[in-house]
Amino acid sequence: MDWVHKAVVRPKISYGAVVWAPRMTKTMEKRLDKTQRLAMLSITQPLRSTPTVGLEALLGWIPLGIHVREAGMNTYLRNKELVKSGWDGIGEQSSMTGHLGIWNQTEDISIGATYPRAGRMSARVWTEQSASKQEGLEMAIYTDASKEGCNVGYYWMASVGDYIIDEESLLAKDISVFRAELLAIKEALEWLWINGEKVRNHTIYSDSMSAVELLNGSTTKDELSTETMELLKGLRTRLNVDIQWVKAHSGITGNEFADLMAKRGSKEASKLQDAKPFMPATYKEVKKMTHSYYIKEWQRRWDSLRNCKISRLFYPQVRESKHMVRMPLKELQELAQAITGHGLYKHHIRHWNEIDDSQCALCGEAEEHSWHLWEWCPMLEQERAIIRKLMEKGTSFEKGIIKMMRTKKLVELQASNEALLAT
């Protein structure tokens, strides 16, 4: 059901979202929530009162309304350069802002109005493998890049034998490590263009398999990649230039030194104040930033809820997950009851049946609900300590909850509560 929902249902619903999602009403969002709820009920089979938002937090499914908005934004970003300038899209009235205008405003909030985007291009660059190495001196060039948070450092050095001929360390912000690796190689190639004539054979070593395979390939659609491949192609008409992959942290002196300098650069980049990306971002990078914005939107919605208090105690931070749906049905049922509090606990039973009190049957010190049993009940200290040790050794948070709820005391407690519900 998970793949059916994500691969069939969601794409069907999101079709044309770039046009209709900007004017989505609360009624439409509620209908989308009901649609997603059907899939989640099929997967977890919880009690019928289990809240939709609690199941979304458990399974790690972003609310469908937010997903549709993200799909619409991605379509807008992918095609914005193809739209005639001056047209703000479709609106119900001439005085209303069209859908493109609304997306443009959202883009300014989610990504930033001044964040430069790379233009779309399609190019085919044919490269030839370098000729076999000839006798004589060989220049070795090592490149590397490192990222710490949004801070990036990249470095290259040229050496002949045991001597460093030249080197350069550069800083950047908000670009991927892969693009930083390409920038380091490009900077080294530009240096070679001017200074490479003295040595006939040159080998560039990089521990980025993706960058090496790209530059030794034949096609690319990225502007930076195309420029680097064109530069490499031009150099190979004059010099023997080869690009090879080396395994990182394998004791190769040049690579280890480049790695050290790149990491030092990533720490130095954090000192740059209000630095903007000095190069355009790819659609993939912008899409990643957009996704981050909508995850934060989900978090804001989660924090503002007045209900689902128990679910928010278990999951104060929302997160996407792919492994939850792979768990056995019985475990998902138990988790849904524990995480949402909609299970055989007095706090929940009192909504369905009149009971004398909802105090914990084990300790009598507080109201009986799943969070109290998991975190606070003094009568479960020994069981709690055992579970904590298992979690320290690698047992997941969710598996820990299941093990706790299957302890003898809690199994007997829930059986007793089930009898209360039947009376």
C-alpha positions in Angstrom: 0.0 0.0 0.0 2.9 2.3 0.7 4.3 2.2 -2.8 0.7 2.4 -4.3 0.1 5.6 -2.4 3.4 7.2 -3.1 3.9 6.0 -6.7 0.3 6.1 -8.0 -2.1 8.0 -5.7 0.1 11.0 -4.8 1.3 11.7 -8.4 -2.3 11.4 -9.7 -3.5 13.9 -7.1 -0.5 16.2 -7.6 -1.1 16.4 -11.4 -1.4 20.1 -12.4 -0.6 21.2 -8.8 1.4 24.1 -10.2 -1.9 25.7 -11.3 -4.4 24.8 -8.5 -2.2 24.3 -5.4 -1.6 28.1 -4.8 -5.4 28.5 -4.2 -5.9 25.4 -2.1 -8.7 25.9 0.4 -9.0 24.4 3.9 -11.8 22.2 2.6 -9.6 20.8 -0.1 -6.8 20.1 2.4 -9.2 18.2 4.6 -10.2 16.1 1.7 -6.6 15.4 0.9 -6.0 14.4 4.6 -8.9 12.0 4.4 -7.4 10.4 1.2 -4.0 9.9 2.9 -5.7 8.6 6.1 -7.3 5.8 4.1 -3.8 4.6 3.1 -2.4 4.9 6.6 -5.4 3.0 8.1 -4.8 0.2 5.6 -1.1 0.0 6.6 -1.4 0.3 10.4 -5.0 -0.8 11.1 -5.2 1.2 14.4 -8.3 2.1 16.5 -10.8 4.1 14.5 -10.3 7.2 16.7 -6.5 7.4 15.9 -5.8 11.0 14.7 -4.5 11.4 11.1 -1.7 13.7 12.1 -0.4 11.2 14.7 -0.3 8.5 12.0 1.6 10.8 9.7 4.2 11.5 12.4 4.5 7.7 13.1 4.9 6.7 9.5 7.0 9.7 8.5 4.5 10.8 5.8 4.4 14.5 5.0 0.8 15.8 5.0 -0.7 15.4 1.5 -1.6 19.1 1.3 2.0 20.1 1.9 3.3 17.5 -0.5 1.0 18.9 -3.3 2.3 22.4 -2.7 5.9 21.2 -2.9 5.1 19.3 -6.2 3.6 22.5 -7.6 6.6 24.6 -6.5 9.1 22.1 -8.1 7.2 22.3 -11.4 7.2 26.1 -11.3 11.0 26.1 -10.6 11.7 23.6 -13.3 9.8 25.6 -16.0 9.9 29.2 -14.9 12.5 30.2 -17.5 10.2 28.8 -20.3 7.3 31.1 -19.3 6.9 34.4 -21.0 8.0 37.2 -18.8 5.3 39.6 -17.6 2.6 37.0 -17.3 1.7 36.1 -13.8 -0.4 33.1 -14.6 -4.0 32.1 -14.3 -6.3 34.0 -11.9 -10.1 34.0 -11.4 -10.2 37.8 -11.9 -8.0 40.2 -13.8 -7.2 42.0 -10.5 -6.1 38.8 -8.8 -2.5 37.6 -8.7 -2.1 34.6 -11.0 -0.7 31.2 -10.0 2.8 32.1 -11.2 2.8 35.3 -9.2 1.9 33.4 -6.1 4.6 30.8 -6.7 7.1 33.7 -7.2 6.2 35.1 -3.8 6.5 31.7 -2.2 9.9 31.2 -3.8 11.1 34.5 -2.3 10.2 33.1 1.1 11.3 29.5 0.8 14.6 30.0 -1.1 15.3 33.7 -1.2 14.7 36.3 -3.9 18.4 36.9 -4.5 19.5 33.3 -4.6 21.0 32.8 -8.1 19.8 29.8 -10.2 21.7 28.1 -12.9 20.2 28.4 -16.4 19.0 25.2 -18.0 21.2 23.8 -20.8 21.7 20.7 -22.7 25.1 20.0 -24.1 27.1 17.0 -25.5 30.8 17.1 -25.0 32.8 14.4 -26.6 36.1 13.7 -24.7 39.0 11.5 -25.7 41.0 9.5 -23.2 44.5 10.8 -22.7 47.3 9.1 -24.6 49.5 6.7 -22.8 52.0 8.3 -20.5 55.3 9.1 -22.1 58.7 9.0 -20.5 59.8 12.1 -18.5 58.6 14.1 -15.6 55.0 13.6 -14.4 53.0 16.2 -12.5 50.5 14.9 -10.0 47.5 17.2 -9.0 45.4 16.3 -6.0 42.0 17.8 -5.4 39.4 17.5 -2.6 36.4 19.2 -1.0 34.8 19.2 2.4 31.6 20.5 3.8 30.6 21.4 7.4 27.0 22.5 7.6 26.6 25.0 4.8 30.3 25.9 4.7 32.5 24.4 2.0 36.2 24.3 1.5 37.9 23.0 -1.6 41.6 22.6 -2.4 44.0 21.6 -5.2 47.8 21.2 -5.3 50.2 20.5 -8.1 53.4 18.5 -7.3 56.3 17.0 -9.1 58.0 14.3 -7.2 58.1 15.4 -3.5 57.8 19.1 -4.3 54.6 21.2 -4.3 54.8 23.5 -7.3 51.6 25.4 -6.6 48.4 25.1 -4.5 45.2 27.0 -3.9 42.6 26.7 -1.1 39.1 28.2 -1.7 36.0 28.8 0.4 32.3 28.7 -0.5 28.8 28.5 1.0 25.6 26.6 0.1 26.9 24.4 -2.6 27.2 20.6 -2.7 30.4 18.7 -2.1 30.2 17.3 -5.7 30.1 20.8 -7.2 32.9 21.9 -4.9 35.0 18.9 -6.2 34.3 19.9 -9.8 35.3 23.5 -8.9 38.6 22.3 -7.5 39.3 20.3 -10.6 38.3 23.2 -12.9 40.6 25.6 -11.0 43.4 23.1 -11.3 42.8 22.8 -15.1 42.8 26.5 -15.5 46.2 26.6 -13.7 47.4 23.9 -16.0 46.4 25.8 -19.1 48.9 28.5 -18.1 51.6 26.6 -16.3 51.5 23.1 -17.7 53.8 23.3 -20.6 57.0 22.6 -18.6 55.8 19.0 -17.9 54.4 16.8 -20.6 52.4 14.3 -18.5 49.8 15.4 -15.9 47.5 13.3 -13.8 44.7 14.7 -11.6 43.7 12.5 -8.7 40.4 12.9 -7.0 38.6 10.8 -4.4 35.2 11.8 -5.9 34.1 8.8 -8.1 31.2 10.8 -9.4 33.4 13.7 -10.6 35.9 11.4 -12.3 33.2 9.3 -14.1 31.5 12.5 -15.3 34.7 14.1 -16.7 35.7 10.8 -18.3 32.3 10.4 -19.8 30.7 12.0 -22.9 27.6 14.0 -21.9 26.4 16.4 -19.3 23.6 18.9 -18.8 25.2 21.0 -16.1 26.8 24.3 -16.8 29.8 23.8 -14.5 30.4 20.3 -15.7 30.2 21.4 -19.3 32.8 24.2 -18.8 35.1 21.8 -17.0 34.8 19.2 -19.7 35.4 21.8 -22.4 38.5 23.0 -20.6 39.8 19.4 -20.2 39.2 18.7 -23.9 41.2 21.8 -24.9 44.0 20.9 -22.6 44.2 17.4 -24.1 45.0 18.9 -27.5 48.3 20.2 -26.0 49.2 18.0 -23.1 48.7 14.5 -21.8 46.1 15.0 -19.1 44.6 12.1 -17.2 42.0 12.1 -14.4 42.0 9.2 -12.0 40.1 8.2 -9.0 41.9 7.4 -5.7 40.4 5.8 -2.6 40.0 8.3 0.2 41.9 7.9 3.4 44.0 5.1 2.0 47.4 6.6 2.9 48.1 8.4 -0.3 50.1 11.4 0.9 48.8 13.9 -1.7 45.2 13.0 -1.2 45.5 13.0 2.6 47.0 16.5 2.5 44.3 17.8 0.1 41.7 16.4 2.4 43.3 18.1 5.4 43.4 21.5 3.6 39.8 21.2 2.3 38.5 20.4 5.9 40.4 23.4 7.2 38.8 25.5 4.4 35.3 24.4 5.4 35.9 25.6 8.9 37.3 28.9 7.7 34.2 29.4 5.4 32.1 29.6 8.6 33.7 33.0 9.3 32.3 34.5 6.1 29.5 36.8 7.0 26.4 37.1 4.9 28.1 35.3 2.1 26.0 34.5 -0.9 26.7 31.6 -3.2 29.1 32.9 -5.8 27.9 30.5 -8.4 24.4 29.5 -9.6 22.7 26.7 -7.9 21.5 23.7 -9.9 17.8 22.7 -10.0 18.7 19.7 -7.9 20.1 22.0 -5.1 17.1 24.4 -5.3 14.7 21.4 -5.1 16.5 20.3 -2.0 16.1 23.7 -0.4 12.5 23.7 -1.4 12.0 20.3 0.3 13.7 21.6 3.4 11.3 24.6 3.5 8.2 22.4 3.3 9.5 20.0 6.0 9.8 23.1 8.2 6.3 24.0 7.2 5.2 20.6 8.4 7.1 21.1 11.7 5.4 24.5 12.2 2.0 22.9 11.7 3.0 20.1 14.1 4.1 22.5 16.8 0.9 24.6 16.6 -1.4 21.6 17.2 -3.5 21.8 20.3 -4.3 18.1 20.3 -2.1 15.1 19.7 -0.2 15.9 22.9 1.1 12.4 23.4 2.2 12.0 19.8 4.1 15.3 20.1 5.9 14.0 23.3 7.1 10.9 21.4 7.9 12.8 18.3 8.8 16.5 19.0 10.4 16.7 15.6 8.7 15.4 12.5 10.7 13.3 10.1 10.3 11.4 6.9 10.8 7.7 7.1 10.9 4.8 4.6 11.5 1.9 7.0 8.3 2.2 9.2 6.0 0.6 6.6 8.3 -2.4 6.4 7.5 -3.4 10.0 5.1 -6.3 10.6 1.4 -5.3 10.9 1.2 -6.4 14.6 4.1 -4.1 15.5 2.6 -1.2 13.6 -0.7 -1.7 15.4 1.0 -1.6 18.8 3.1 1.4 17.8 0.0 3.3 16.6 -1.7 2.8 19.9 1.4 3.7 21.9 2.6 6.7 19.9 -0.9 8.3 19.6 -2.2 7.2 23.0 -5.3 5.8 21.4 -5.0 2.3 22.9 -5.9 0.3 26.0 -4.9 3.0 28.5 -7.3 4.6 31.0 -6.7 8.1 29.6 -8.2 6.9 26.3 -10.8 4.4 27.7 -12.5 7.2 29.7 -13.7 8.7 26.4 -15.5 5.5 25.6 -16.6 4.2 28.9 -17.3 5.6 32.3 -14.6 4.5 34.8 -14.0 5.5 38.4 -10.7 7.2 37.7 -7.9 7.3 35.1 -5.0 7.1 37.4 -2.2 4.7 36.6 -3.1 1.2 37.8 0.6 0.5 38.5 1.7 3.5 40.5 -1.4 5.6 41.1 0.6 8.8 40.9 -0.4 10.2 37.6 -2.9 9.7 34.7 -2.4 6.5 32.8 -1.3 6.9 29.2 1.4 5.6 27.0 3.9 8.4 27.6 3.6 8.1 31.4 4.3 4.3 31.1 7.2 4.8 28.7 8.9 7.7 30.5 7.7 8.2 34.1 6.0 5.4 35.8 8.2 4.4 38.8 6.9 0.8 38.8 8.6 0.3 35.4 12.1 1.6 36.2 13.7 -1.8 35.9 12.1 -2.5 32.5 12.9 1.0 31.3 16.6 0.6 32.2 16.8 -2.7 30.2 15.2 -1.1 27.2 17.5 2.0 27.4 20.5 -0.3 27.4 19.2 -2.1 24.3 18.7 1.3 22.5 22.2 2.3 23.4 23.4 -0.9 21.6 21.5 0.0 18.4 17.8 -1.0 19.0 15.6 1.6 17.3 13.4 4.0 19.2 10.3 2.3 17.8 11.5 -1.2 18.5 12.2 -0.1 22.1 8.6 1.1 22.5 7.3 -2.2 21.2 9.6 -4.1 23.7 8.4 -2.0 26.5 4.7 -2.4 25.7 5.3 -6.2 25.5 6.7 -6.5 29.0 4.7 -8.7 31.4 3.4 -5.8 33.6 2.1 -3.8 30.6 0.6 -6.9 28.9 -1.4 -7.6 32.1 -2.3 -3.9 32.5 -3.7 -3.7 29.0 -5.6 -7.0 29.5 -7.2 -5.5 32.6 -8.1 -2.3 30.7 -9.6 -4.3 27.9 -12.0 -5.9 30.5 -12.9 -2.3 31.7 -13.8 -1.4 28.2 -16.1 -4.4 27.8 -18.1 -3.6 31.0 
